[in-house]
């Protein structure tokens, strides 16, 4: 199956995912489930960064900052 790539926002919860991205792709997801019994949805939380960029940022020392503040400032 083809890949549909979209940028936007969504909400991840304990029970699922929702938002304009999911709604935009829901027909394609449903068709995939009907054809193959399941669908895989991949979410790139940092679409503007490569894996090496993320690894480099995470390897920087955080000092006395909380992990949340460190991640926010680096990513």
C-alpha positions in Angstrom: 0.0 0.0 0.0 1.1 3.6 -0.6 2.2 5.9 2.1 0.2 9.1 2.8 2.4 11.7 4.4 0.8 14.7 6.2 2.0 17.3 8.6 -0.2 18.6 11.3 -1.4 18.1 14.9 -3.0 15.2 16.6 -3.7 14.1 20.2 -2.4 10.8 21.5 -4.3 9.4 24.5 -4.4 6.2 26.5 -7.2 4.9 24.3 -6.1 6.1 20.8 -5.3 9.0 18.6 -7.5 11.8 17.2 -7.3 15.1 15.4 -7.4 16.5 11.9 -4.5 14.3 10.7 -6.4 11.1 11.7 -9.6 12.4 10.1 -7.8 13.3 6.9 -6.4 9.8 6.7 -9.4 7.8 8.1 -10.7 6.7 4.7 -7.3 5.3 3.7 -6.8 3.7 7.1 -10.3 2.1 6.9 -9.6 0.8 3.4 -6.4 -0.7 4.5 -8.1 -2.4 7.4 -10.8 -3.8 5.1 -8.3 -5.1 2.7 -5.7 -6.6 5.1 -7.3 -6.7 8.5 -5.0 -4.1 10.0 -3.2 -0.9 9.3 0.0 0.5 10.5 0.2 4.2 11.3 3.6 5.7 11.9 3.9 9.1 13.7 7.1 11.1 13.4 7.1 13.4 16.5 10.0 15.4 15.2 9.5 15.5 11.4 12.0 18.3 10.9 14.9 16.4 12.5 17.0 13.5 11.5 17.8 10.6 13.8 21.4 11.8 14.1 20.2 15.3 15.0 18.0 13.9 17.8 20.7 11.7 19.1 23.2 14.6 19.2 20.7 16.8 21.0 19.9 14.0 23.6 23.6 13.4 24.3 24.2 17.1 25.3 24.5 17.4 29.1 21.4 18.8 30.8 23.1 20.1 33.9 20.6 21.0 36.6 17.7 21.3 34.2 14.8 18.8 34.4 14.6 16.3 31.6 11.4 18.0 30.4 13.2 21.4 30.1 16.2 19.8 28.5 14.2 18.1 25.9 12.1 21.2 25.2 15.3 23.3 24.7 17.1 20.7 22.6 14.3 19.4 20.4 
